[in-house]
Amino acid sequence: MKKFVNDPKNYVPEMLEGLALANPETLRYVPDYNLIMRTDAPRDDKVSIIQGSGSGHEPAHVMTVGPGMLDAACPGDVFAAPPTDYVYETIKLLATPKGVLLLVNNYTGDRMAFDMAQELAEAEDITVRTLFIDDDVSVQDSTYTVGRRGVAGNFFVMKAVGAAAERGADLDEIYRIGEKVNSVTRTMGMALTACTPPAKGTPLFDLPADEIEMGVGIHGEPGRRRVKLMPADAIVDELLDAVAGDLPFESGDRVALMVNGLGGTPISELYILYRRAHNQLADRGITVGRNYVGEYCTSLDMAGASITLVRLDDEIESLLADPAEIAIRVF
């Protein structure tokens, strides 16, 4: 394994320390809880938005803390849910009179940690709501989930609720917006290669050089099927058919289209995928109103990509257009 690693046990703390040192005016690092938070948080005039999950998916979620998006993120170790006490202490530190919204990608470990932390916080009269994100159409149940997984589509939920919170919306309204965005967001990904967690030192799963995994999860969970390597256009067509057919998206729709890299894919290849997806949507009578190409929710160094569609309306598009200031400026 060739990686920029010292002691694998310190992989996450050293990454978080570096992130805070690079953004001293906007981010604060609380090492006791793996916590990255805004330096101006909490603010009494807004709902605090918090998300956390395993590390290894950067820029999600610690690099999306800032005005217009998250107020804080408390990740666990690589591909591991944060401990309940980390989430609980984060809620207490970020609590405001307007309440706290927890965003949780739908994985069993994350749900358990956040559910228990919410119960502890509510016992101290902190107002908390939790929104679960489940945009992945690949499989209904998987290695780590009951129901669908939460993957790159979570960025649109973060962006919309973050914008609404910045506008001063109350907790119920922000929760409604988050549910609405989640309900019209669909994603599917695929892998060209496995990824290598620092503590493991070897690829997480075996994927022969001439095969790809369609519908792979961001922790390397099995997808729909393994097939021989196909041309880029054929890969996009299969992903797009699955994503567009699930809601379903229809002629006349206006959408946000995201082509997300999983950590090891050159940006040039992502634009090759975007080209095909954009043209295929046009052929279906679907207009791309907003586009996002780059790395939003990765899987360490996995070569691969996912495609996300969001059905837009005036409310969602307005929220996505609001400014955000984060460490990795992807919006």
C-alpha positions in Angstrom: 0.0 0.0 0.0 1.3 3.4 -1.0 -0.5 6.2 0.9 0.4 9.3 2.8 -0.1 7.7 6.2 1.7 7.8 9.5 0.0 5.6 12.1 -3.3 4.4 10.5 -5.0 4.9 13.9 -4.3 8.6 13.5 -5.5 8.9 10.0 -8.8 10.6 10.8 -7.5 13.0 13.6 -4.5 14.1 11.5 -6.8 14.8 8.5 -9.2 16.8 10.7 -6.4 18.8 12.3 -5.0 19.6 8.8 -8.5 20.7 7.6 -8.9 23.1 10.6 -5.4 24.5 10.2 -6.0 25.2 6.6 -9.3 27.1 7.4 -8.6 28.8 10.7 -11.1 31.6 10.3 -14.0 29.4 9.5 -13.5 26.0 11.1 -12.8 24.8 14.6 -11.5 21.3 15.4 -12.6 19.6 18.7 -10.4 16.5 18.9 -12.3 14.9 21.8 -15.2 14.2 19.5 -13.7 14.1 16.0 -15.7 17.3 15.6 -15.4 19.9 12.9 -17.6 22.9 13.4 -18.1 26.5 12.2 -16.2 29.0 14.3 -19.4 31.2 14.4 -21.6 28.3 15.6 -23.9 27.8 17.3 -26.0 30.9 16.4 -29.2 31.6 18.3 -30.9 32.9 15.1 -30.7 29.6 13.1 -31.3 25.9 13.3 -28.0 24.0 13.5 -27.4 21.4 10.8 -25.2 18.4 11.7 -24.2 15.4 9.7 -21.7 12.6 10.4 -20.8 9.2 9.1 -17.7 7.1 8.6 -14.7 8.9 7.3 -13.3 8.1 3.9 -16.0 9.8 1.9 -14.4 13.3 1.8 -15.3 15.9 1.0 -18.4 14.5 2.7 -19.1 15.6 5.4 -16.3 17.4 7.2 -15.3 19.5 4.2 -18.9 20.8 3.7 -19.1 22.6 7.0 -19.6 26.3 6.5 -22.2 29.1 5.9 -25.0 27.8 3.7 -24.4 24.1 4.5 -23.4 22.2 7.6 -22.8 23.8 11.0 -20.8 20.7 12.2 -19.8 17.2 11.3 -18.6 14.5 13.6 -17.2 11.5 11.6 -16.2 8.1 12.9 -13.2 6.1 11.8 -12.9 5.1 8.1 -16.1 3.5 7.0 -17.3 3.3 10.7 -20.2 5.2 12.3 -19.3 7.9 14.9 -19.7 6.8 18.5 -22.9 7.8 20.1 -21.2 10.0 22.6 -19.5 12.0 19.8 -22.8 12.7 18.3 -24.4 13.5 21.7 -21.6 16.0 22.6 -21.8 17.5 19.2 -25.6 18.1 19.6 -25.0 19.7 23.0 -22.3 22.0 21.6 -24.4 23.0 18.6 -27.8 23.3 20.3 -29.7 26.6 19.7 -33.1 27.9 20.7 -34.3 27.1 17.2 -33.2 23.5 17.4 -30.9 21.0 15.7 -31.4 18.9 12.6 -29.4 15.7 12.2 -28.8 14.4 8.7 -28.1 10.7 8.6 -27.2 8.6 5.6 -29.2 5.4 5.8 -26.8 2.9 7.3 -27.6 0.8 10.3 -24.6 1.9 12.4 -25.2 5.6 11.7 -28.9 5.3 12.5 -28.2 3.6 15.8 -25.6 6.2 16.9 -27.7 9.2 15.9 -31.0 7.8 17.3 -29.4 7.1 20.7 -27.7 10.5 20.7 -31.0 12.2 19.9 -32.7 10.4 22.8 -30.0 11.6 25.2 -30.2 15.1 23.9 -34.0 15.2 24.2 -33.7 14.0 27.8 -31.9 17.4 28.4 -34.7 19.3 26.6 -32.8 19.9 23.4 -35.0 20.1 20.4 -33.7 17.7 17.8 -35.1 16.1 14.6 -33.4 13.5 12.4 -33.7 13.1 8.7 -32.6 9.9 7.0 -31.3 10.1 3.5 -31.8 7.1 1.1 -31.2 8.1 -2.5 -29.4 4.9 -3.8 -31.5 2.9 -6.2 -29.0 0.1 -6.6 -30.4 -2.3 -4.1 -33.2 -2.3 -1.6 -31.2 -3.9 1.3 -27.5 -4.2 1.6 -24.6 -5.3 3.9 -25.0 -2.3 6.2 -28.6 -1.2 5.7 -32.3 -2.0 5.9 -33.8 -0.2 3.0 -31.9 2.0 0.5 -28.4 3.4 1.2 -27.7 7.1 1.4 -25.0 8.2 -1.0 -24.0 11.2 -3.1 -27.5 12.6 -3.3 -27.1 13.6 0.4 -25.3 16.7 -0.9 -28.5 18.2 -2.3 -30.2 17.6 1.0 -27.3 19.3 2.8 -27.4 22.2 0.5 -31.1 22.8 0.6 -31.5 22.5 4.3 -28.4 24.5 4.9 -29.7 27.3 2.7 -33.1 27.2 4.4 -31.4 27.4 7.9 -29.3 30.4 6.8 -32.6 32.1 5.7 -33.9 31.7 9.2 -36.5 29.0 8.6 -37.7 27.0 11.6 -37.0 23.4 12.3 -40.3 22.0 11.0 -39.9 23.9 7.7 -36.3 22.8 7.3 -37.2 19.2 7.9 -40.0 19.5 5.3 -37.6 20.8 2.8 -35.1 18.0 3.5 -37.7 15.3 3.1 -38.9 16.9 -0.1 -35.4 17.0 -1.6 -34.7 13.4 -0.5 -37.9 12.2 -2.1 -37.0 13.5 -5.6 -33.3 12.5 -5.5 -32.0 9.2 -6.9 -28.4 7.9 -7.3 -26.6 4.8 -8.6 -22.9 4.2 -8.7 -20.3 1.7 -10.1 -16.8 0.7 -9.4 -13.8 0.1 -11.7 -11.6 -0.8 -8.8 -11.8 -1.5 -5.0 -10.5 0.9 -2.4 -7.8 0.4 0.2 -8.6 1.5 3.8 -5.4 2.6 5.6 -5.9 0.3 8.5 -6.3 -2.7 6.2 -3.6 -2.0 3.8 -5.1 -4.2 1.0 -8.1 -3.7 -1.3 -11.4 -4.0 0.5 -12.8 -6.5 -2.0 -11.6 -8.5 -5.0 -12.5 -7.1 -8.4 -10.7 -8.7 -11.4 -9.0 -6.3 -13.7 -11.5 -6.9 -16.5 -14.7 -6.6 -14.4 -16.7 -3.8 -12.9 -19.3 -3.7 -10.1 -22.6 -2.0 -11.1 -24.4 -0.6 -8.1 -21.5 -0.7 -5.7 -21.9 0.9 -2.3 -19.6 3.5 -1.0 -18.2 1.1 1.5 -17.6 -1.5 -1.1 -20.9 -3.3 -0.6 -22.0 -5.6 -3.4 -24.1 -4.0 -6.1 -26.5 -5.4 -8.6 -24.1 -7.4 -10.7 -20.5 -7.8 -11.9 -19.9 -7.5 -15.6 -17.0 -7.3 -18.0 -15.6 -3.8 -18.5 -17.8 -1.8 -20.9 -17.3 1.5 -22.9 -18.1 4.6 -20.9 -21.3 5.3 -22.8 -22.7 1.8 -22.0 -21.9 2.3 -18.3 -23.7 5.7 -18.2 -26.7 4.2 -20.1 -27.1 1.4 -17.5 -26.7 3.8 -14.5 -29.1 6.4 -16.0 -31.7 3.9 -16.9 -31.8 2.7 -13.3 -31.8 6.3 -11.8 -34.2 7.9 -14.3 -36.6 5.0 -14.2 -36.9 4.8 -10.5 -38.8 8.0 -9.6 -39.6 8.0 -12.5 -38.2 11.1 -14.2 -40.3 12.1 -17.3 -40.2 14.2 -20.4 -40.6 17.9 -19.4 -38.8 17.5 -16.1 -36.1 19.9 -15.1 -33.3 18.3 -13.1 -30.0 18.7 -11.4 -27.5 16.2 -12.7 -24.5 15.2 -10.7 -21.6 13.0 -11.9 -19.7 12.1 -8.8 -16.2 10.6 -8.7 -15.6 7.9 -6.0 -12.0 9.1 -5.3 -9.8 7.6 -7.9 -11.3 8.8 -11.2 -9.7 11.6 -13.2 -12.0 14.6 -13.7 -11.5 14.3 -17.5 -13.2 10.9 -17.3 -16.1 12.3 -15.3 -16.8 14.8 -18.0 -16.9 12.0 -20.5 -19.6 10.4 -18.4 -21.4 13.7 -18.0 -21.4 14.3 -21.8 -23.3 11.0 -22.3 -25.7 11.5 -19.4 -26.6 15.1 -20.5 -27.2 14.0 -24.1 -29.3 11.0 -23.0 -31.4 13.2 -20.8 -32.0 15.6 -23.6 -33.1 12.7 -25.8 -35.7 11.9 -23.1 -37.0 15.5 -23.0 -35.4 16.1 -19.6 -33.7 19.5 -19.1 -30.5 19.8 -17.0 -31.1 23.0 -15.1 -28.1 22.6 -12.7 -25.0 20.4 -13.1 -22.3 19.1 -10.8 -19.2 17.3 -11.9 -16.5 16.3 -9.4 -15.9 14.5 -6.1 -18.7 15.0 -3.7 -19.0 11.7 -1.8 -16.1 9.3 -2.3 -14.9 5.9 -1.2 -11.2 6.7 -0.5 -9.3 5.8 -3.6 -11.9 3.8 -5.4 -12.0 4.3 -9.2 -15.6 4.7 -10.2 -18.5 7.1 -10.4 -22.1 7.7 -9.5 -24.9 9.5 -11.2 -27.5 11.5 -9.3 -30.7 13.2 -10.6 -32.8 15.6 -8.6 -36.2 16.7 -9.9 -36.2 20.5 -9.6 -39.0 22.9 -8.9 -38.7 26.6 -8.1 -38.3 26.1 -4.3 -35.5 23.5 -4.6 -33.7 25.3 -7.4 -33.7 28.6 -5.4 -32.2 26.8 -2.4 -29.5 25.1 -4.4 -28.6 28.5 -5.9 -28.0 30.2 -2.6 -24.3 30.9 -1.8 -22.3 28.5 0.4 -18.8 28.9 1.8 -17.1 25.6 2.6 -13.5 24.3 2.6 -14.0 22.4 -0.7 -16.1 24.8 -2.9 -18.1 22.3 -4.8 -21.3 24.3 -5.1 
